[in-house]
Amino acid sequence: MLKLDGVCKSYGSREVLRNLTLTAYPREVYGLLGPNGAGKTTTINLICNLLERDRGRIEFNQQPISAATKSLIGIAPQQNLLYQSLSCQENLNFYAQLYGLNKQHRKEQIAWCLDAVQLRDRARSIVANLSGGMQRRLNIAVALVHNPELVILDEPTTGLDIETRYEIWSLINKLRETGITIILTTHLLDEAEKLCQRLGLLKSGQIIAEGTLETLKKSIPAEEIVMIKTQEKEKAIQRGQELGLTPRRYGNDLAFWLPQAQDLKTIMDKFTGIPLDSLSRESIRLEHIYLEMMQQSSI
């Protein structure tokens, strides 16, 4: 189990983490979500013992994070840690040596990692000749080569096409099934919905909400959301408020929170006299929760 309790970190007068507290349990994918500048990178660096915290505790499996826990943690950063002129096998061998694995152990781990990321047939391929998706899978293999118990995946599918994203998602699920605890950072909220057992929303250096998706949904007092497109947005907002509906703007889209699910005809009747281009019902998704928490959107 990874536990951060009251962690603080400042750079000069700039406070980056403020009493950060979170827990990631064994065999789960924990999604650490937040906007740029929220403190995700600093949190990762502290977990990896690359930075010193100012205050607070960080433990993994009841051991304080230190040089002694290095072998327990693997990281696949957003920028691939790969040597382009080396083969897949040579890259993994290099990193395995850095972790002090002996020759036989390196051989076994390299074979396991290549199998895990489905690159065994490309073991001798030069990295520069691999596709972007293959390179991203190999980058994850580097994080696994020393057989860690905790793996941090920082934006693992950024810039990848949808087919390759699905491949990475499948890999992440398989890793979790082997017993690895995974910390996942991503700006792709559908990715977090599909992969994460629990989520932590990080804002201004603090976890402002943590839990399963079903738990977080309770932060929005609605059964579903209705999306409306109209040229008369202000009139629609006024009508909705008169009916006791909570309005929200999601970009250019106008939405209303519905306290109970209703059929489309009933909803349309509520806006009689206001020209509607379209109207649709949606379930509450992580996107809605995230925007509410992060932006506290106002009309």
Helices and strands as residue ranges (DSSP letters): E 2-11, E 14-24, E 29-33, H 40-47, E 55-60, E 63-64, G 67-72, E 73-76, H 88-98, H 103-116, G 120-122, G 127-129, H 132-144, E 150-154, H 162-177, E 181-185, H 189-195, E 198-203, E 206-211, H 213-217, E 224-229, H 233-242, E 246-250, E 253-258, H 264-270, E 278-282, H 286-295
